[in-house]
């Protein structure tokens, strides 16, 4: 039977494809509205692994009893009436350029499950691996200027930062080393010793011939992904501009000092260099925030470098005219328990925590949502993982309701629930 619009919309045809009438109507409505306005050309996703305590960072419990407030004080920010933790004085000074959400919430108290939420916009499922934000951006928008669309600094932080059900071709390019280390060199980005540019071009031609032969014999995602990675690698190695983007030594000495000569500082500085050069999505990981014991000492180890680097990044992007079209996010997998425990730390707590966003269409100088007086629950404007994901994709010009094809030819929404947080948009 020939399928036209009328007989396609029968229950049998829809059911066979796993598509419902609401899916069709939603797609038609989305098409009628046209593509979303792109605010962000690139994303810098700063991930703080372990579950950073909101009380010792973005949401100090000013006025709460000491067992909830914890060992640190607070400092006023440039947002009237809003305080950050006392160890974030530099970030407090640029608070008028960012938005802090103090009412993030989900139900996953295990590190892996919480990280899955914050990297994919989905609750974990035993049936399907979902793609990360970076891989979806790579799939939907592709690369620019001979650079990979998705880069991880220094490495992919977890399994949920990968491609999920998408082809391996949309996975991240990982540096393989810390840009703060002496003799920093990006893995696989330079010609091997003794190989000239002419010899490199000859080898590439020979490889293309061999690849073409074997690709015709066997078609698979692994081969397609491998071909894609080789093509991107060839493009980067052969492009002086692409190689220069990763060369942090070319950065001005004073700028490197402003960010901080440490992991947080040099990773954030390299993130700026990469998005400036054309990378669409950078995932940058820093620190260890799983502070069940001795949270004061733990914050003293981790926060000063972050505070300096983050304030420098936002200031640098703004001064270069890049902040308006570069979206910066700061996330962790969850927050920490309201009360200080017996070992002077805090335990896992997903019921409420904080994230920060800046640039790329986000309002400046806003604290959105609140936690309760003891920092235990959202008090108003709770924000789900799906809400957060919808907003990120919206700013990138990606329709979060769009269906991608998962194994078994199943259409899966990029995000299956949630809403765009219009109140935080500029």
C-alpha positions in Angstrom: 0.0 0.0 0.0 1.3 3.4 -0.9 1.7 5.5 2.3 0.3 9.0 2.0 -0.4 11.5 4.8 -3.9 10.2 5.4 -3.2 6.5 5.7 0.1 7.1 7.5 -1.8 8.6 10.4 -3.5 5.4 11.2 -3.0 3.6 14.5 -1.3 0.7 12.7 1.2 2.7 10.8 2.1 4.8 13.9 2.4 1.8 16.2 4.6 -0.1 13.8 7.1 2.8 13.8 6.8 3.4 17.6 5.5 6.9 16.9 2.5 8.4 18.6 0.1 11.1 17.5 1.5 13.5 20.0 4.9 13.0 18.5 3.6 13.9 15.0 1.7 17.0 16.3 4.7 18.1 18.4 7.0 17.8 15.3 4.5 19.8 13.2 4.3 22.5 15.8 8.0 22.7 16.1 8.4 22.9 12.3 5.8 25.7 12.2 7.7 27.7 14.8 10.9 27.3 12.8 14.4 26.7 14.2 15.3 28.1 17.6 17.3 31.3 17.6 21.0 30.5 18.3 22.4 32.4 21.2 25.5 30.2 21.9 28.0 29.3 19.3 30.0 27.2 21.8 29.7 25.7 25.2 32.3 25.4 28.0 31.0 22.7 30.3 33.0 22.9 33.6 32.4 19.7 35.5 33.4 19.4 39.2 33.3 15.7 40.0 32.3 14.2 43.3 29.4 16.4 44.2 30.4 19.9 45.3 28.7 21.2 48.4 26.3 24.0 47.6 26.6 25.3 51.2 30.4 25.8 50.8 30.1 27.4 47.3 27.1 29.0 45.6 24.5 28.8 48.4 25.9 29.4 51.9 23.2 29.0 54.5 23.5 32.5 56.0 21.6 32.6 59.3 21.3 28.8 59.7 22.6 27.0 62.8 26.3 26.2 62.7 25.6 22.5 62.1 23.9 23.4 58.8 25.9 26.5 57.9 29.2 24.7 58.2 32.8 25.9 58.9 32.9 28.6 56.2 31.5 32.1 56.2 30.0 34.0 53.3 30.9 37.0 51.1 28.5 39.5 49.4 28.4 39.4 45.6 27.6 42.0 43.0 24.0 40.6 43.0 22.2 42.6 45.6 21.3 40.5 48.7 23.1 37.4 47.4 26.1 35.8 49.1 28.6 33.2 48.0 30.8 31.2 50.3 33.8 33.1 51.8 36.2 31.1 49.6 34.7 32.5 46.4 35.6 36.2 46.7 36.8 36.5 43.1 33.7 34.8 41.7 31.6 37.1 43.9 33.2 40.0 42.1 31.9 38.8 38.7 28.5 37.6 39.9 26.9 40.4 37.9 27.9 38.5 34.8 26.4 35.1 35.7 23.3 33.2 36.7 23.3 30.8 39.7 20.5 28.3 40.0 20.1 27.3 43.6 17.2 24.9 43.2 18.5 22.1 41.0 17.0 18.7 42.0 17.0 15.1 41.1 16.7 11.7 42.9 20.0 10.0 42.2 22.4 9.8 45.2 25.0 7.6 43.6 27.9 9.2 41.8 27.5 7.3 38.5 23.7 7.9 38.4 24.0 11.5 39.3 26.7 12.1 36.7 24.5 10.3 34.1 21.7 12.8 34.8 23.9 15.9 34.5 25.7 14.8 31.3 22.7 13.5 29.4 19.5 15.1 30.7 18.1 11.6 31.3 17.6 9.3 34.3 19.8 6.2 33.9 18.1 3.3 32.1 19.2 -0.3 32.0 17.8 -0.5 28.4 19.6 2.3 26.7 22.8 4.4 26.9 22.0 8.1 26.2 24.4 10.5 24.5 26.1 13.3 26.3 25.5 17.0 25.6 28.8 17.2 23.7 28.0 14.2 21.5 24.5 15.5 20.6 26.1 18.9 19.7 28.7 17.0 17.6 25.9 15.1 15.9 23.6 18.0 15.3 26.1 20.8 14.5 29.3 19.1 13.3 32.8 20.6 13.3 34.3 23.9 12.3 37.7 25.1 11.0 39.3 21.7 10.9 38.7 21.3 14.7 36.8 18.5 16.5 33.3 19.6 17.5 33.7 18.1 21.0 36.8 18.1 23.1 37.4 16.9 26.7 40.1 18.4 28.9 42.1 16.6 30.0 40.2 13.3 29.3 36.6 12.1 29.1 35.6 12.3 32.7 33.2 9.3 32.8 31.3 6.9 30.5 28.3 9.3 30.4 30.4 12.0 28.6 30.4 9.8 25.5 28.1 9.0 22.5 25.6 6.7 24.1 23.4 5.2 21.3 24.9 7.5 18.7 27.8 6.5 16.4 31.3 6.5 17.9 32.0 9.1 15.3 30.4 11.7 17.6 32.7 11.0 20.6 35.0 13.5 22.2 38.6 14.2 21.3 40.5 13.9 24.6 43.8 15.7 25.2 45.4 12.9 27.1 47.4 15.2 29.4 47.0 18.2 31.7 47.8 21.6 30.1 49.2 22.7 33.4 51.9 20.1 33.3 55.4 20.9 32.1 56.0 19.9 28.5 52.3 19.7 27.8 51.6 18.2 24.4 48.3 17.1 23.0 48.2 13.4 22.1 48.1 12.6 18.4 48.3 16.2 17.3 51.8 16.4 15.9 53.7 14.5 13.1 55.8 11.5 14.3 59.5 12.1 14.5 61.1 11.8 11.0 57.8 12.3 9.1 57.8 15.3 6.8 54.7 17.1 5.5 55.1 15.4 2.1 55.6 12.0 3.5 52.5 12.6 5.7 50.4 13.5 2.7 51.6 10.4 0.9 50.7 8.1 3.8 47.3 9.7 4.0 46.7 8.9 0.3 47.8 5.3 0.8 45.5 5.0 3.9 42.5 6.4 2.0 43.0 3.7 -0.7 43.2 0.9 1.9 40.2 2.3 3.9 38.1 2.5 0.8 38.7 -1.1 0.0 37.9 -2.5 3.4 35.0 -0.2 4.0 33.3 -1.7 0.9 33.8 -5.2 2.4 32.3 -4.4 5.8 30.1 -1.7 7.0 29.8 -1.1 10.7 29.6 1.8 13.2 33.2 0.9 14.4 34.6 1.4 10.9 32.6 4.6 10.3 33.6 6.0 13.6 37.3 5.1 13.0 37.2 6.7 9.5 35.7 9.9 11.0 38.3 10.1 13.7 41.1 9.6 11.2 39.7 12.3 9.0 39.5 14.7 11.9 43.0 13.8 13.0 44.4 14.4 9.5 42.6 17.7 9.4 44.0 18.9 12.7 47.6 17.7 12.0 47.6 19.3 8.6 46.1 22.6 9.8 48.5 25.1 11.4 45.5 27.0 12.8 44.1 23.9 14.5 47.4 22.9 16.0 47.8 26.5 17.3 44.5 26.4 19.1 45.8 23.6 21.4 49.2 25.3 21.9 48.7 27.0 25.2 52.3 28.2 25.2 51.3 30.8 22.6 49.1 32.5 25.2 50.4 35.7 26.8 52.3 35.1 30.1 50.2 37.6 32.0 47.0 35.9 30.9 48.3 32.5 32.0 49.2 34.0 35.4 45.7 35.6 35.6 44.0 32.3 35.2 46.5 30.6 37.5 49.4 28.3 36.8 47.5 25.2 38.0 45.1 22.6 36.6 42.0 24.7 37.0 43.6 27.8 35.5 45.3 26.3 32.5 42.4 24.0 31.7 40.0 26.9 31.6 42.4 29.0 29.6 42.7 26.2 27.0 39.0 25.9 27.0 38.7 29.6 26.0 41.4 29.1 23.3 39.5 26.2 21.8 36.1 27.8 21.6 37.7 31.0 20.2 39.3 28.8 17.5 36.0 27.1 16.6 35.4 24.1 18.9 31.7 23.9 19.6 31.7 22.0 23.0 34.4 21.7 25.5 34.0 19.6 28.7 36.6 20.5 31.3 37.0 18.6 34.5 38.7 19.9 37.7 39.1 18.9 41.3 37.8 16.2 43.6 34.7 17.3 45.5 33.5 14.1 47.3 34.1 15.5 50.8 32.6 13.1 53.3 35.4 14.0 55.7 37.1 17.3 56.6 35.2 19.6 54.2 37.0 22.7 55.3 40.4 21.3 54.3 38.9 19.8 51.1 37.6 23.2 50.1 40.9 24.9 50.9 42.6 22.4 48.5 40.2 22.8 45.6 38.3 26.1 45.7 41.0 28.8 45.5 42.2 27.6 42.1 38.7 27.3 40.8 37.7 30.7 42.2 40.6 32.4 40.4 40.3 30.6 37.2 36.5 30.9 36.8 36.5 34.6 37.5 39.3 35.0 35.0 37.5 33.0 32.4 34.3 35.0 32.6 36.2 38.3 32.7 38.4 37.2 29.7 35.4 36.1 27.6 33.5 39.3 28.4 36.5 41.5 27.5 37.0 39.7 24.2 33.3 40.1 23.3 32.9 36.3 23.4 30.7 35.9 26.5 27.4 36.7 24.7 27.8 33.8 22.3 29.8 31.4 24.6 27.7 29.4 27.1 29.6 28.5 30.3 28.1 26.0 32.7 29.4 24.8 36.1 27.9 21.5 37.3 28.5 18.6 39.7 26.5 15.4 40.0 24.6 16.5 43.2 25.0 18.5 46.4 25.9 17.5 49.9 23.8 16.8 53.0 22.3 19.7 55.0 24.1 18.8 58.2 27.8 18.5 58.8 28.4 14.8 59.7 30.5 13.3 62.5 33.7 13.5 60.4 33.3 17.2 59.7 32.1 16.6 56.1 28.9 16.2 54.2 27.4 13.2 52.4 25.6 12.8 49.1 22.4 14.9 48.6 20.6 15.2 45.3 17.4 16.8 46.6 18.8 20.3 46.1 22.1 21.7 44.8 23.4 24.6 42.7 24.7 25.1 39.2 26.1 28.2 37.5 25.7 29.5 34.0 27.0 32.5 32.1 26.9 33.9 28.6 25.3 32.5 25.5 21.9 34.0 26.1 21.8 33.7 29.9 20.8 36.7 32.0 23.5 38.5 33.9 23.4 39.0 37.7 20.6 36.5 38.6 20.1 34.0 41.5 17.3 31.8 40.3 15.4 29.5 42.7 16.1 29.1 46.4 16.8 26.3 48.8 15.1 26.0 52.2 16.6 27.7 55.2 18.7 24.6 56.0 19.7 23.9 52.4 17.8 20.6 52.3 15.1 21.1 49.6 14.1 23.5 46.8 11.9 26.2 48.3 10.8 27.7 45.0 11.3 27.3 41.3 12.7 23.7 41.4 14.8 22.9 38.3 14.9 19.4 36.9 17.7 17.8 35.0 15.5 17.8 31.9 14.8 21.5 32.4 18.5 22.2 32.5 19.1 20.1 29.4 16.3 21.7 27.4 17.7 25.2 28.2 21.2 24.3 27.1 20.0 22.8 23.8 17.6 25.7 23.2 20.5 28.2 23.5 22.6 26.1 21.0 19.7 26.2 18.5 19.0 22.5 18.9 15.4 21.3 19.3 15.5 19.1 22.4 12.3 17.4 21.3 13.8 16.2 18.1 14.0 12.4 17.8 17.3 10.7 17.0 17.6 7.0 16.0 18.6 4.6 18.6 19.5 0.9 18.0 16.6 -1.1 16.6 15.5 2.0 14.6 13.8 3.5 17.6 13.2 7.2 17.6 14.3 8.7 20.9 13.9 12.3 21.9 17.1 14.2 22.7 15.3 15.1 26.0 11.9 13.5 26.7 10.6 15.9 29.3 11.3 19.3 30.8 11.0 22.9 29.7 13.1 25.8 28.7 13.9 28.0 31.7 12.7 31.2 30.1 13.1 33.2 33.3 16.9 32.9 33.1 17.2 33.8 29.5 18.5 37.3 28.5 
